[in-house]
């Protein structure tokens, strides 16, 4: 294991933790998916980040949905504001403090394929997994490094021996 990308600029780095214990760029929760939704509601729901990412990868790489879905891994919920309540320690989502023009700038430590899904649940503070909540676009821009990287070295692989006890 090694880093895939390093965040080098974050215009929301001022946010920290709020009075509710919330913070941005969630890595606690996973993306919403049709499997969990089906377990909770008994319904077939396809307007979720997992399905959005699966469809996008299938289309961009000419894969079947089954083939693409196996390649969809954990996510960084960019701009999402989440935390645990201070009294019951339950996971919560709330409206993001993101503003027009906010961004993350990352340095790719290895070749990566990035996909974006604007949360179909909107700001997640009032109604989630909904076709009625307002969503906003996101943009990816890819740049060449601004500085000479001839002396840059990729991060080292983790030195774990990979025998898993066998």
Number of C-alpha atoms within 10 A of each C-alpha: 9 11 13 14 14 11 10 9 12 14 13 17 11 7 13 10 13 11 8 14 15 22 23 23 18 19 15 13 15 14 19 18 17 18 15 11 16 12 10 9 10 10 11 11 16 15 17 22 23 23 20 19 21 21 17 18 22 18 13 10 9 11 15 13 15 11 13 19 17 9 12 14 11 11 17 15 21 18 21 21 25 26 22 16 14 12 7 7 10 9 13 16 20 17 14 19 14 16 10 6 6 11 17 15 15 14 15 15 14 12 8 9 7 8 14 17 17 17 26 22 21 20 22 20 14 11 12 17 20 15 13 11 15 11 13 10 8 9 7 11 5 8 7 6 9 6 6 7 8 6 6 7 8 12 12 9 9 10 7 8 7 8 6 6 5 4
